[in-house]
């Protein structure tokens, strides 16, 4: 799990002007990477109670949520997409 979080998750941060155009390749790539990270977060949280709580907290909250997901949400233009992201996370 740690290796997946540290090596497989990558969400590029583009300027808001770039991701406002939902048809652009950069925007589509960023969206795919975001939803992949959300899926990984849900899988990490499933391990709660099986592995040490501090490991789950470190991988899920510190690394995935704070480092990748929240930054992406803050960089997303306001609208329905942003609401959907917040709801899923």
C-alpha positions as CSV (number, residue, x, y, z in Angstrom):
1,X,0.0,0.0,0.0
2,X,2.8,2.4,0.9
3,X,4.5,1.8,-2.4
4,X,1.3,2.5,-4.3
5,X,0.7,5.7,-2.5
6,X,4.3,6.9,-2.8
7,X,5.1,5.8,-6.3
8,X,1.9,5.4,-8.3
9,X,-0.1,8.5,-7.3
10,X,0.7,11.5,-9.4
11,X,-1.8,14.3,-10.0
12,X,-0.2,17.2,-11.9
13,X,-1.2,20.7,-10.9
14,X,-2.0,22.9,-13.9
15,X,-3.0,26.5,-13.9
16,X,-6.8,27.0,-13.4
17,X,-7.0,28.5,-16.8
18,X,-5.8,25.2,-18.3
19,X,-8.2,23.0,-16.5
20,X,-11.2,25.2,-17.0
21,X,-11.4,23.8,-20.5
22,X,-12.8,20.3,-19.7
23,X,-12.0,19.1,-23.2
24,X,-8.3,19.8,-23.0
25,X,-5.9,16.8,-22.7
26,X,-4.4,18.2,-19.5
27,X,-7.7,18.6,-17.8
28,X,-8.8,15.0,-18.8
29,X,-5.5,13.6,-17.6
30,X,-5.7,15.4,-14.2
31,X,-9.3,14.2,-13.8
32,X,-8.3,10.6,-14.4
33,X,-5.4,10.8,-12.0
34,X,-7.7,12.4,-9.3
35,X,-10.3,9.7,-9.5
36,X,-7.6,7.0,-9.4
37,X,-6.3,8.6,-6.2
38,X,-9.8,8.7,-4.7
39,X,-10.2,5.0,-5.4
40,X,-6.9,4.3,-3.8
41,X,-7.9,6.4,-0.7
42,X,-11.1,4.3,-0.4
43,X,-9.0,1.1,-0.6
44,X,-6.6,2.4,2.1
45,X,-9.4,3.3,4.4
46,X,-10.7,-0.3,4.1
47,X,-7.6,-1.5,5.9
48,X,-8.6,0.4,9.1
49,X,-8.7,-2.1,11.9
50,X,-6.6,-4.6,10.1
51,X,-3.3,-2.7,10.1
52,X,-2.0,-0.1,12.6
53,X,-4.2,3.0,12.7
54,X,-1.2,5.3,12.5
55,X,-0.2,3.7,9.2
56,X,-3.7,4.1,7.7
57,X,-3.8,7.7,8.9
58,X,-0.4,8.5,7.5
59,X,-1.1,6.9,4.1
60,X,-4.7,7.9,3.7
61,X,-4.9,11.3,5.3
62,X,-1.4,12.7,5.3
63,X,-0.2,11.5,1.9
64,X,-3.3,11.0,-0.3
65,X,-5.8,13.4,1.1
66,X,-3.6,16.3,2.1
67,X,-0.9,16.0,-0.5
68,X,-2.9,15.2,-3.6
69,X,-6.7,15.3,-3.3
70,X,-7.2,18.6,-1.4
71,X,-4.7,20.4,-3.6
72,X,-6.5,19.2,-6.7
73,X,-9.9,20.2,-5.2
74,X,-8.6,23.7,-4.4
75,X,-7.3,24.0,-8.0
76,X,-10.6,23.0,-9.5
77,X,-12.8,25.9,-10.7
78,X,-16.0,26.3,-8.8
79,X,-18.9,24.3,-10.1
80,X,-20.6,20.9,-10.1
81,X,-17.4,19.1,-10.7
82,X,-15.9,20.5,-7.5
83,X,-19.0,19.6,-5.5
84,X,-18.9,16.0,-6.8
85,X,-15.2,15.8,-5.9
86,X,-15.8,17.1,-2.3
87,X,-18.7,14.7,-1.9
88,X,-16.7,11.6,-3.0
89,X,-13.7,12.5,-0.9
